[in-house]
Amino acid sequence: MKAFARTALVLGISVWGAAAMAGPNDYNGRWSVRLVTDSGVCDQSYNTVLSVQNGQVSGGGAGASVSGAVSSGGSVNLGIRKGVASGTASGQLRGNAGSGTWQAAGMCSGRWTARKSAVVTASAE
């Protein structure tokens, strides 16, 4: 029984240590993001590509700009601006996917999903 407890303790420390060592760079790359409106006057859905570099998020498109951060644990906190309208988004990334919610002040709100884009490298033969 003591051997089991010792093994469980070592495994627990190893798992905790691996999670603590994860860094914001684990989420570096391009992310395909889909926003769906659940309530309000915004478009029904919107697709964009965002970039994560060293925990910092940037991108947008169609006149919108997105900026914010991803923590080493995958927590996402973003600011969104399009013209005079602004909003926020939050959620969680895990591995190559993520999801969360968003809202545009007083206009609409919804949910988002994201998938990390595969990196394709060309080779000359």
CORCORPE-V704570 format. One record per backbone hydrogen bond with DSSP energy under -1.0 kcal/mol. CO is the residue of the C=O (numbers start at 1). NH is the residue of the N-H. If there is no record, write none. Layout:
BEGIN
co=<CO:CO>
nh=<NH:NH>
END
This chain:
BEGIN
co=<1:2:3:4:5:6:7:8:9:10:11:12:13:14:15:16:17:23:24:25:29:30:31:32:33:34:35:36:39:44:46:48:50:51:52:53:55:56:57:58:59:61:64:65:67:68:69:71:74:75:76:77:78:79:80:81:82:85:86:87:88:89:90:91:92:94:96:97:98:99:100:101:102:103:104:104:107:108:109:109:110:111:112:113:114:115>
nh=<5:6:7:8:9:10:11:12:13:14:15:16:17:18:19:20:21:26:27:28:52:117:50:115:48:113:46:111:109:37:35:33:31:58:29:56:70:53:68:51:66:64:61:81:79:57:77:74:93:71:91:69:89:67:87:65:85:82:105:80:103:78:101:76:99:97:116:94:114:92:112:90:110:88:107:108:41:104:38:39:102:36:100:34:98:32>
END
